[in-house]
Amino acid sequence: NIGVILPLGNRYSVAADWYTPWLFRKSDHKNCFQLQAANVEFRYWFGDKHNADPGNRMYRLTGHSLAAYIYGGKYDFEHDWSGHQGEFWSAGLDYTYAIPGWNNRIRWEFSMSMGYFRNQSYAYDVFTSGGKLYTRSADRKIFRYVGPTKIAVSLVVPINKHYTKTISHSKFIYNPIKHTLIFSSFILFGNNLN
């Protein structure tokens, strides 16, 4: 999982995430967990520390925020030669609280999303490794859901630019956050993908 957050001024940011766990058990392809998903969001940050004062830049992307998001992807979950494939998407609002940690070198983000979730899936059987999928036509489903869609805890590592300026024989180091890289996100869906 990887993502990028770009601040747009002091109070806004735009983010994009990519999730692609792709796991097989050994080489028989009898069991697999495949997921490809992407997320885009536009976020507003609350609080006085997001005012235009240049001294507040080190606090950008921290505190309380609200975002509009859209999320979608496809999956294939197989166990013992039968599984489910499908596509899904979700749209809604996301609340995040971000706190700095380890001398402002990392951030912890705690998020919860509410919105609409739609999943279209079908069950299948496969009888040989890498063989043809035989879909069960009676098991085609469309699942619609309104409510909590995501809970996430993310470790965020800011990528900083250092500016050094000499002011009458002393050095002033200015360290604004320009870009942020999300190294790890743990997402739990509040619904069933089947």
Residue frames as a rotation matrix with the C-alpha (Angstrom) as fourth column:
ASN 1
0.586 0.810 0.000 0.00
0.810 -0.586 0.000 0.00
0.000 0.000 -1.000 0.00
ILE 2
-0.622 -0.760 -0.190 1.32
0.745 -0.649 0.154 3.42
-0.240 -0.045 0.970 -0.87
GLY 3
0.536 0.814 0.223 -0.12
0.843 -0.530 -0.094 6.89
0.042 0.238 -0.970 -1.06
VAL 4
-0.681 -0.694 0.234 0.78
0.688 -0.716 -0.118 10.51
0.249 0.081 0.965 -1.58
ILE 5
0.487 0.754 -0.440 -0.71
0.832 -0.555 -0.030 13.61
-0.267 -0.352 -0.897 0.07
LEU 6
-0.524 -0.615 0.590 -0.04
0.747 -0.664 -0.029 17.02
0.409 0.425 0.807 -1.46
PRO 7
-0.184 0.446 -0.876 -0.88
0.677 -0.588 -0.442 20.15
-0.712 -0.675 -0.193 0.55
LEU 8
-0.145 0.220 0.965 -2.70
0.795 -0.555 0.246 22.87
0.589 0.802 -0.094 -1.38
GLY 9
0.050 0.072 0.996 -1.96
-0.399 -0.913 0.086 25.89
0.916 -0.402 -0.017 0.76
ASN 10
-0.798 -0.408 0.443 -2.37
-0.528 0.122 -0.840 25.51
0.288 -0.905 -0.313 4.51
ARG 11
-0.340 0.764 0.548 -5.95
-0.744 0.138 -0.654 24.26
-0.575 -0.630 0.521 4.80
TYR 12
0.725 0.647 -0.235 -6.47
-0.638 0.503 -0.583 21.93
-0.259 0.573 0.777 1.82
SER 13
-0.501 -0.845 0.188 -4.82
-0.615 0.500 0.610 18.78
-0.609 0.190 -0.770 0.52
VAL 14
0.559 0.555 -0.616 -5.38
-0.819 0.487 -0.303 16.20
0.132 0.674 0.727 -2.18
ALA 15
-0.274 -0.626 0.730 -4.44
-0.706 0.647 0.289 12.56
-0.653 -0.436 -0.619 -1.73
ALA 16
0.453 0.340 -0.824 -4.20
-0.787 0.587 -0.191 9.40
0.418 0.735 0.534 -3.81
ASP 17
-0.096 -0.418 0.903 -3.67
-0.748 0.629 0.211 5.85
-0.657 -0.655 -0.373 -2.53
TRP 18
0.137 0.072 -0.988 -2.95
-0.791 0.609 -0.065 2.54
0.597 0.790 0.141 -4.28
TYR 19
0.046 -0.037 0.998 -3.56
-0.772 0.633 0.059 -0.87
-0.634 -0.774 0.000 -2.67
THR 20
0.423 0.107 -0.900 -2.41
-0.795 0.521 -0.311 -4.04
0.436 0.847 0.305 -4.36
PRO 21
-0.230 -0.438 0.869 -1.87
-0.713 0.683 0.155 -7.08
-0.662 -0.585 -0.469 -2.15
TRP 22
0.463 0.260 -0.848 -1.47
-0.826 0.474 -0.306 -10.02
0.322 0.841 0.434 -4.53
LEU 23
-0.340 -0.598 0.725 -0.86
-0.870 0.493 -0.001 -13.30
-0.357 -0.632 -0.688 -2.70
PHE 24
0.416 0.379 -0.827 -0.80
-0.613 0.788 0.053 -16.92
0.672 0.485 0.560 -3.84
ARG 25
0.526 -0.258 0.811 -0.20
-0.623 0.532 0.573 -20.00
-0.579 -0.807 0.119 -1.76
LYS 26
-0.151 -0.734 0.662 2.83
0.152 0.644 0.749 -21.73
-0.977 0.214 0.014 -3.26
SER 27
-0.823 -0.240 -0.514 2.64
-0.431 -0.327 0.841 -22.30
-0.370 0.914 0.166 -7.00
ASP 28
-0.779 0.518 0.355 -0.60
0.587 0.801 0.119 -24.29
-0.222 0.301 -0.927 -7.26
HIS 29
-0.879 0.442 0.180 -2.87
-0.333 -0.839 0.431 -21.18
0.342 0.319 0.884 -7.39
LYS 30
-0.428 0.725 -0.540 -5.38
0.655 0.660 0.367 -23.19
0.622 -0.196 -0.758 -5.35
ASN 31
0.431 0.484 -0.762 -5.69
0.865 -0.461 0.197 -20.33
-0.256 -0.744 -0.618 -2.87
CYS 32
-0.530 -0.635 0.562 -5.21
0.740 -0.670 -0.060 -16.65
0.414 0.384 0.825 -3.63
PHE 33
0.349 0.529 -0.773 -5.95
0.722 -0.678 -0.138 -13.18
-0.598 -0.510 -0.619 -2.38
GLN 34
-0.614 -0.505 0.607 -5.82
0.783 -0.488 0.385 -10.57
0.102 0.712 0.695 -5.12
LEU 35
0.500 0.730 -0.466 -6.94
0.750 -0.634 -0.189 -6.99
-0.433 -0.255 -0.864 -4.69
GLN 36
-0.683 -0.595 0.423 -6.30
0.711 -0.673 0.203 -3.86
0.164 0.440 0.883 -6.71
ALA 37
0.476 0.857 -0.199 -7.86
0.879 -0.459 0.126 -0.64
0.017 -0.235 -0.972 -5.47
ALA 38
-0.649 -0.619 0.443 -7.33
0.601 -0.774 -0.202 3.11
0.467 0.135 0.874 -5.66
ASN 39
0.320 0.676 -0.664 -8.56
0.920 -0.388 0.049 6.03
-0.225 -0.627 -0.746 -3.61
VAL 40
-0.578 -0.413 0.703 -8.66
0.523 -0.849 -0.069 9.79
0.626 0.328 0.707 -4.34
GLU 41
0.298 0.688 -0.662 -9.72
0.954 -0.227 0.194 12.40
-0.016 -0.690 -0.724 -1.80
PHE 42
-0.227 -0.258 0.939 -9.93
0.236 -0.950 -0.204 16.16
0.945 0.175 0.277 -1.37
ARG 43
0.069 0.117 -0.991 -9.44
0.954 0.282 0.100 17.23
0.291 -0.952 -0.092 2.27
TYR 44
0.325 0.057 0.944 -10.06
-0.149 -0.983 0.111 20.35
0.934 -0.177 -0.310 4.42
TRP 45
-0.343 -0.546 -0.765 -7.97
0.739 0.346 -0.579 20.79
0.580 -0.763 0.284 7.61
PHE 46
0.705 0.679 0.208 -9.56
0.335 -0.576 0.745 22.54
0.626 -0.456 -0.633 10.64
GLY 47
0.546 -0.395 -0.739 -7.91
0.805 0.003 0.593 24.63
-0.232 -0.919 0.320 13.37
ASP 48
0.933 -0.176 -0.313 -5.90
-0.165 -0.984 0.062 27.84
-0.319 -0.006 -0.948 13.90
LYS 49
0.085 -0.984 0.159 -2.56
-0.084 0.152 0.985 26.16
-0.993 -0.098 -0.070 13.26
HIS 50
-0.101 -0.076 0.992 -3.50
0.903 0.412 0.124 26.00
-0.418 0.908 0.027 9.56
ASN 51
0.795 0.326 -0.512 -3.56
0.160 -0.926 -0.342 29.80
-0.586 0.190 -0.788 9.18
ALA 52
0.893 -0.365 0.265 -1.33
0.252 -0.082 -0.964 31.41
0.374 0.927 0.018 6.55
ASP 53
0.694 -0.682 0.231 1.47
-0.677 -0.508 0.533 32.30
-0.246 -0.527 -0.814 9.01
PRO 54
0.323 -0.623 -0.712 4.72
-0.580 0.465 -0.669 30.73
0.748 0.629 -0.211 7.67
GLY 55
-0.593 -0.569 0.569 5.57
-0.788 0.266 -0.555 29.51
0.164 -0.778 -0.606 11.19
ASN 56
0.122 0.757 0.642 2.52
-0.739 0.501 -0.451 27.24
-0.662 -0.419 0.621 11.05
ARG 57
0.270 0.020 -0.963 3.71
-0.901 0.357 -0.246 25.28
0.339 0.934 0.114 8.01
MET 58
-0.765 -0.621 -0.170 5.31
-0.518 0.750 -0.410 22.56
0.382 -0.226 -0.896 10.12
TYR 59
-0.674 0.585 0.451 1.84
-0.231 0.412 -0.881 21.77
-0.701 -0.698 -0.142 11.49
ARG 60
-0.144 0.634 -0.760 0.20
-0.989 -0.082 0.119 21.33
0.013 0.769 0.639 8.09
LEU 61
-0.032 0.269 -0.963 -1.57
-0.428 0.867 0.256 18.01
0.903 0.420 0.088 7.63
THR 62
-0.865 -0.138 -0.483 -2.13
0.351 0.521 -0.778 17.57
0.359 -0.842 -0.402 11.38
GLY 63
-0.796 0.602 0.071 -5.21
-0.429 -0.477 -0.767 17.82
-0.427 -0.641 0.638 13.54
HIS 64
-0.119 0.881 0.457 -8.83
0.263 0.472 -0.841 17.31
-0.957 0.020 -0.288 12.51
SER 65
-0.790 -0.093 -0.606 -9.87
-0.520 -0.423 0.742 17.13
-0.325 0.902 0.285 8.86
LEU 66
0.176 0.881 0.438 -12.80
-0.033 0.450 -0.892 16.20
-0.984 0.143 0.108 6.64
ALA 67
-0.776 -0.506 -0.376 -12.56
-0.417 -0.035 0.908 14.85
-0.473 0.862 -0.184 3.08
ALA 68
0.584 0.794 -0.168 -14.73
-0.647 0.331 -0.687 13.81
-0.489 0.510 0.707 0.17
TYR 69
-0.524 -0.816 0.243 -13.45
-0.540 0.539 0.646 10.55
-0.659 0.207 -0.723 -1.34
ILE 70
0.682 0.584 -0.440 -14.04
-0.731 0.532 -0.427 8.06
-0.015 0.613 0.790 -4.11
TYR 71
-0.361 -0.732 0.577 -12.62
-0.735 0.605 0.308 4.55
-0.575 -0.313 -0.756 -3.87
GLY 72
0.719 0.653 -0.236 -12.80
-0.664 0.547 -0.511 1.60
-0.205 0.524 0.827 -6.23
GLY 73
-0.433 -0.901 -0.011 -11.17
-0.859 0.409 0.307 -1.60
-0.272 0.143 -0.952 -7.36
LYS 74
0.494 0.508 -0.705 -11.45
-0.664 0.744 0.071 -5.27
0.561 0.433 0.705 -8.22
TYR 75
-0.182 -0.503 0.845 -10.65
-0.918 0.395 0.037 -8.50
-0.353 -0.768 -0.534 -6.40
ASP 76
0.297 0.203 -0.933 -10.32
-0.469 0.882 0.043 -12.27
0.832 0.425 0.357 -6.66
PHE 77
-0.229 -0.292 0.929 -10.49
-0.959 0.234 -0.163 -14.34
-0.170 -0.928 -0.333 -3.45
GLU 78
0.342 0.272 -0.899 -10.05
-0.567 0.823 0.034 -18.08
0.749 0.498 0.436 -3.94
HIS 79
-0.293 -0.392 0.872 -9.88
-0.908 0.401 -0.125 -20.97
-0.301 -0.828 -0.473 -1.47
ASP 80
-0.505 -0.005 0.863 -9.65
-0.038 0.999 -0.016 -24.65
-0.862 -0.041 -0.505 -2.45
TRP 81
-0.895 -0.047 0.443 -10.41
0.421 0.238 0.875 -24.07
-0.146 0.970 -0.193 -6.15
SER 82
0.099 0.906 0.411 -13.53
0.893 -0.264 0.366 -21.95
0.440 0.330 -0.835 -5.67
GLY 83
-0.677 -0.435 -0.593 -13.82
0.660 -0.715 -0.230 -18.26
-0.324 -0.547 0.772 -5.04
HIS 84
0.564 0.806 -0.179 -15.37
0.685 -0.577 -0.444 -14.89
-0.461 0.128 -0.878 -5.70
GLN 85
-0.675 -0.659 0.331 -14.41
0.736 -0.576 0.356 -12.20
-0.044 0.484 0.874 -8.21
GLY 86
0.449 0.893 0.025 -15.86
0.891 -0.446 -0.080 -8.76
-0.060 0.059 -0.996 -8.44
GLU 87
-0.542 -0.493 0.680 -15.58
0.512 -0.836 -0.197 -5.02
0.666 0.241 0.706 -8.69
PHE 88
0.257 0.604 -0.754 -16.51
0.962 -0.231 0.143 -2.41
-0.087 -0.762 -0.641 -6.12
TRP 89
-0.487 -0.409 0.772 -16.62
0.377 -0.895 -0.236 1.32
0.788 0.176 0.590 -5.58
SER 90
0.155 0.471 -0.869 -17.41
0.985 -0.144 0.098 3.65
-0.079 -0.870 -0.486 -2.73
ALA 91
-0.409 -0.246 0.879 -17.94
0.333 -0.937 -0.107 7.39
0.849 0.249 0.465 -2.30
GLY 92
0.601 0.662 -0.448 -18.53
0.675 -0.120 0.728 9.46
0.428 -0.740 -0.519 0.80
LEU 93
0.606 -0.355 0.712 -16.95
-0.501 -0.865 -0.005 11.52
0.618 -0.354 -0.702 3.56
ASP 94
0.272 -0.642 -0.716 -13.84
0.660 0.667 -0.347 10.72
0.701 -0.378 0.605 5.57
TYR 95
0.890 -0.087 0.448 -12.92
-0.374 -0.702 0.606 12.12
0.262 -0.707 -0.657 9.01
THR 96
0.340 -0.853 -0.396 -9.22
0.590 0.521 -0.617 11.99
0.732 -0.024 0.681 9.94
TYR 97
0.957 -0.248 0.153 -7.28
-0.277 -0.610 0.743 13.00
-0.091 -0.753 -0.652 13.03
ALA 98
0.536 -0.840 -0.084 -3.51
0.429 0.357 -0.830 13.28
0.727 0.409 0.552 12.43
ILE 99
0.956 -0.292 0.019 -0.92
-0.151 -0.439 0.886 13.68
-0.250 -0.850 -0.464 15.18
PRO 100
0.402 -0.890 -0.217 2.82
-0.597 -0.074 -0.799 14.26
0.695 0.451 -0.560 14.84
GLY 101
0.982 -0.146 0.123 5.20
-0.002 0.637 0.771 11.82
-0.191 -0.757 0.625 16.46
TRP 102
0.431 -0.897 0.097 8.89
0.839 0.438 0.321 11.15
-0.331 -0.057 0.942 16.97
ASN 103
-0.307 -0.581 -0.754 10.04
0.379 -0.801 0.463 14.77
-0.873 -0.144 0.466 16.96
ASN 104
0.354 0.624 -0.696 7.67
-0.421 -0.558 -0.715 15.68
-0.835 0.547 0.065 14.09
ARG 105
-0.655 -0.670 -0.349 9.36
-0.640 0.247 0.728 13.15
-0.401 0.700 -0.591 11.75
ILE 106
-0.884 0.466 -0.030 6.29
0.379 0.755 0.535 10.94
0.272 0.462 -0.844 11.37
ARG 107
-0.512 0.819 0.258 2.54
-0.854 -0.519 -0.048 11.32
0.095 -0.245 0.965 11.60
TRP 108
-0.888 0.423 0.182 -0.12
0.370 0.890 -0.264 8.93
-0.274 -0.167 -0.947 12.79
GLU 109
-0.663 0.735 -0.139 -3.47
-0.701 -0.547 0.458 9.23
0.261 0.401 0.878 11.03
PHE 110
-0.807 0.542 0.233 -6.67
0.303 0.719 -0.625 7.73
-0.507 -0.434 -0.745 12.41
SER 111
-0.802 0.458 -0.384 -9.52
-0.593 -0.530 0.606 7.72
0.074 0.714 0.697 9.87
MET 112
-0.533 0.728 0.432 -13.12
0.407 0.668 -0.623 6.67
-0.742 -0.156 -0.652 9.57
SER 113
-0.943 0.213 -0.256 -15.25
-0.328 -0.469 0.820 6.93
0.055 0.857 0.512 6.41
MET 114
-0.268 0.932 0.244 -18.99
0.197 0.301 -0.933 6.94
-0.943 -0.202 -0.265 5.92
GLY 115
-0.522 0.098 -0.847 -20.63
-0.755 -0.515 0.406 6.63
-0.397 0.852 0.343 2.54
TYR 116
0.676 0.729 -0.106 -22.13
-0.645 0.517 -0.563 4.47
-0.355 0.449 0.820 -0.16
PHE 117
-0.536 -0.804 0.257 -20.53
-0.585 0.573 0.573 1.13
-0.609 0.156 -0.778 -1.12
ARG 118
0.653 0.702 -0.283 -21.46
-0.697 0.410 -0.588 -0.97
-0.297 0.582 0.757 -4.17
ASN 119
-0.523 -0.783 0.337 -20.07
-0.594 0.618 0.515 -4.41
-0.611 0.070 -0.788 -4.98
GLN 120
0.629 0.619 -0.470 -20.86
-0.776 0.461 -0.431 -6.67
-0.050 0.636 0.770 -7.94
SER 121
-0.450 -0.823 0.346 -19.49
-0.814 0.538 0.219 -10.19
-0.366 -0.183 -0.912 -7.60
TYR 122
0.604 0.584 -0.543 -19.87
-0.710 0.704 -0.033 -13.73
0.363 0.405 0.839 -8.82
ALA 123
0.305 -0.431 0.849 -18.81
-0.548 0.650 0.527 -17.10
-0.779 -0.626 -0.038 -7.48
TYR 124
0.455 -0.221 -0.863 -16.71
-0.804 0.315 -0.504 -19.47
0.383 0.923 -0.034 -9.55
ASP 125
0.696 -0.356 0.623 -14.99
-0.080 0.824 0.560 -22.85
-0.714 -0.440 0.545 -9.54
VAL 126
0.357 -0.658 -0.663 -11.71
-0.902 -0.057 -0.429 -23.79
0.244 0.751 -0.613 -11.20
PHE 127
0.963 0.173 0.206 -10.49
-0.222 0.944 0.245 -27.36
-0.152 -0.282 0.947 -11.54
THR 128
0.488 -0.867 0.096 -6.84
0.858 0.457 -0.236 -27.03
0.161 0.198 0.967 -12.62
SER 129
0.049 -0.576 -0.816 -4.02
0.556 -0.663 0.501 -24.64
-0.830 -0.478 0.288 -11.80
GLY 130
-0.715 -0.318 -0.623 -4.38
-0.203 -0.758 0.620 -21.66
-0.669 0.570 0.477 -14.12
GLY 131
-0.747 0.457 0.483 -7.46
0.659 0.603 0.450 -23.26
-0.085 0.654 -0.752 -15.71
LYS 132
-0.574 0.634 0.517 -10.72
0.080 -0.585 0.807 -21.82
0.815 0.505 0.285 -16.92
LEU 133
-0.923 0.362 0.134 -13.12
-0.234 -0.249 -0.940 -20.27
-0.307 -0.898 0.314 -14.41
TYR 134
-0.575 0.815 -0.071 -16.60
0.500 0.419 0.758 -21.79
0.647 0.401 -0.649 -14.36
THR 135
-0.860 0.271 0.432 -19.00
-0.458 -0.783 -0.421 -19.19
0.225 -0.560 0.798 -13.00
ARG 136
-0.662 0.726 -0.189 -22.04
0.736 0.581 -0.348 -20.13
-0.142 -0.369 -0.918 -11.02
SER 137
-0.653 0.388 0.650 -24.75
0.229 -0.717 0.658 -18.01
0.722 0.579 0.380 -12.65
ALA 138
0.425 0.862 -0.275 -27.06
0.532 0.008 0.847 -18.34
0.732 -0.506 -0.455 -9.65
ASP 139
0.333 -0.383 -0.862 -24.36
0.906 -0.124 0.405 -16.78
-0.262 -0.915 0.306 -7.44
ARG 140
-0.513 -0.410 0.754 -24.07
0.599 -0.800 -0.028 -13.41
0.615 0.437 0.656 -9.19
LYS 141
0.270 0.570 -0.776 -24.76
0.955 -0.260 0.142 -10.71
-0.121 -0.780 -0.614 -6.62
ILE 142
-0.216 -0.278 0.936 -24.97
0.252 -0.942 -0.221 -6.97
0.943 0.188 0.273 -6.36
PHE 143
0.067 0.115 -0.991 -24.45
0.995 0.060 0.075 -5.65
0.069 -0.992 -0.110 -2.85
ARG 144
-0.045 -0.014 0.999 -25.32
0.162 -0.987 -0.007 -2.07
0.986 0.161 0.047 -1.89
TYR 145
0.126 -0.043 -0.991 -24.55
0.979 0.168 0.118 -0.54
0.161 -0.985 0.063 1.48
VAL 146
0.223 -0.086 0.971 -24.78
-0.044 -0.996 -0.079 2.87
0.974 -0.025 -0.226 3.20
GLY 147
0.996 0.043 -0.081 -22.89
0.079 0.046 0.996 3.38
0.046 -0.998 0.042 6.45
PRO 148
0.407 -0.913 0.024 -19.29
-0.557 -0.228 0.799 3.05
-0.724 -0.338 -0.601 7.71
THR 149
0.970 -0.055 -0.239 -17.06
-0.188 0.459 -0.868 2.02
0.158 0.887 0.435 4.80
LYS 150
0.291 -0.939 -0.183 -13.51
0.320 0.276 -0.906 2.27
0.902 0.205 0.381 6.11
ILE 151
0.969 -0.242 0.058 -11.45
-0.142 -0.343 0.929 2.44
-0.205 -0.908 -0.366 9.28
ALA 152
0.589 -0.807 0.046 -7.72
0.407 0.247 -0.879 3.11
0.698 0.537 0.474 8.84
VAL 153
0.782 -0.564 -0.264 -4.59
0.029 -0.390 0.921 3.68
-0.622 -0.728 -0.288 10.88
SER 154
0.809 -0.483 0.336 -1.75
0.402 0.038 -0.915 5.07
0.429 0.875 0.225 8.78
LEU 155
0.282 -0.835 -0.472 1.91
0.574 -0.248 0.781 5.78
-0.769 -0.491 0.410 9.40
VAL 156
0.919 0.074 0.388 2.82
0.357 -0.576 -0.736 8.92
0.169 0.814 -0.556 7.42
VAL 157
0.061 -0.958 -0.279 6.41
0.810 -0.116 0.574 9.99
-0.583 -0.261 0.769 6.75
PRO 158
0.879 0.249 -0.406 6.73
0.027 -0.877 -0.479 13.65
-0.476 0.411 -0.778 5.65
ILE 159
0.146 -0.826 0.545 9.25
0.988 0.094 -0.123 14.40
0.050 0.556 0.829 2.93
ASN 160
0.686 0.099 -0.721 10.78
0.390 -0.887 0.249 17.74
-0.615 -0.452 -0.647 3.97
LYS 161
0.397 -0.627 0.670 12.71
0.596 -0.380 -0.708 20.41
0.698 0.680 0.223 2.10
HIS 162
0.325 -0.376 -0.868 15.30
0.836 -0.316 0.449 22.19
-0.443 -0.871 0.212 4.21
TYR 163
0.588 -0.166 0.791 15.96
0.375 -0.811 -0.450 25.88
0.716 0.561 -0.415 3.67
THR 164
0.168 -0.600 -0.782 18.94
0.946 -0.126 0.299 27.48
-0.278 -0.790 0.547 5.38
LYS 165
0.561 0.052 0.826 19.19
0.392 -0.896 -0.210 31.26
0.729 0.442 -0.522 5.58
THR 166
-0.367 -0.753 -0.546 21.92
0.900 -0.139 -0.414 33.27
0.236 -0.643 0.729 7.33
ILE 167
0.657 0.555 0.509 20.65
0.326 -0.819 0.472 36.15
0.679 -0.144 -0.719 9.47
SER 168
0.500 -0.540 0.677 23.46
-0.671 -0.736 -0.092 38.25
0.548 -0.408 -0.730 11.01
HIS 169
-0.452 -0.892 -0.003 25.87
-0.771 0.392 -0.503 35.38
0.449 -0.225 -0.865 11.78
SER 170
-0.527 0.306 0.793 23.24
-0.442 0.698 -0.563 32.91
-0.726 -0.647 -0.233 12.92
LYS 171
-0.953 0.172 -0.250 21.52
-0.134 0.502 0.854 30.20
0.273 0.847 -0.456 10.92
PHE 172
-0.259 0.942 0.216 17.77
-0.753 -0.057 -0.656 29.94
-0.605 -0.332 0.724 10.59
ILE 173
-0.999 -0.041 0.023 16.46
-0.020 0.819 0.573 26.57
-0.042 0.572 -0.819 9.40
TYR 174
-0.235 0.960 -0.151 12.99
-0.879 -0.276 -0.389 26.59
-0.415 0.041 0.909 7.89
ASN 175
-0.963 -0.201 0.181 11.45
-0.154 0.958 0.243 23.17
-0.223 0.206 -0.953 7.40
PRO 176
-0.144 0.977 -0.155 8.06
-0.919 -0.190 -0.345 23.24
-0.366 0.093 0.926 5.62
ILE 177
-0.340 0.150 0.928 6.31
0.162 0.982 -0.100 20.04
-0.926 0.117 -0.358 4.72
LYS 178
-0.549 0.093 -0.831 6.01
-0.770 -0.443 0.459 19.89
-0.325 0.892 0.315 0.94
HIS 179
-0.005 0.505 -0.863 4.93
-0.669 0.640 0.378 16.32
0.743 0.579 0.335 0.23
THR 180
-0.127 0.029 0.992 3.88
-0.891 0.436 -0.127 13.42
-0.436 -0.899 -0.029 2.38
LEU 181
-0.395 -0.064 -0.916 4.31
-0.588 0.784 0.199 9.73
0.705 0.618 -0.347 1.67
ILE 182
0.415 0.553 0.723 2.06
-0.892 0.403 0.205 7.15
-0.178 -0.730 0.660 3.34
PHE 183
-0.604 -0.753 -0.261 4.09
-0.779 0.627 -0.003 4.00
0.166 0.202 -0.965 3.86
SER 184
-0.914 0.246 -0.323 1.48
0.280 0.958 -0.063 1.79
0.294 -0.148 -0.944 5.41
SER 185
-0.419 0.853 0.310 -2.27
-0.886 -0.460 0.068 1.75
0.201 -0.246 0.948 5.80
PHE 186
-0.973 0.230 0.014 -4.39
0.217 0.934 -0.283 -0.85
-0.078 -0.273 -0.959 7.48
ILE 187
-0.585 0.804 -0.103 -7.95
-0.782 -0.526 0.334 -0.83
0.214 0.276 0.937 6.19
LEU 188
-0.872 0.446 0.202 -10.88
0.305 0.817 -0.489 -2.75
-0.383 -0.365 -0.848 7.57
PHE 189
-0.723 0.687 0.071 -14.08
-0.242 -0.348 0.906 -2.70
0.647 0.637 0.418 5.56
GLY 190
-0.734 0.547 0.403 -17.28
-0.491 -0.016 -0.871 -2.42
-0.470 -0.837 0.280 7.53
ASN 191
0.384 0.889 -0.250 -19.08
-0.836 0.220 -0.502 -4.63
-0.391 0.401 0.828 5.03
ASN 192
0.126 -0.237 0.963 -18.96
0.088 0.970 0.227 -7.98
-0.988 0.056 0.143 3.29
LEU 193
-0.461 -0.396 -0.794 -17.37
-0.707 -0.377 0.599 -8.22
-0.537 0.837 -0.106 -0.16
ASN 194
-0.929 0.109 0.355 -19.28
0.249 0.893 0.376 -11.37
-0.276 0.437 -0.856 -1.09
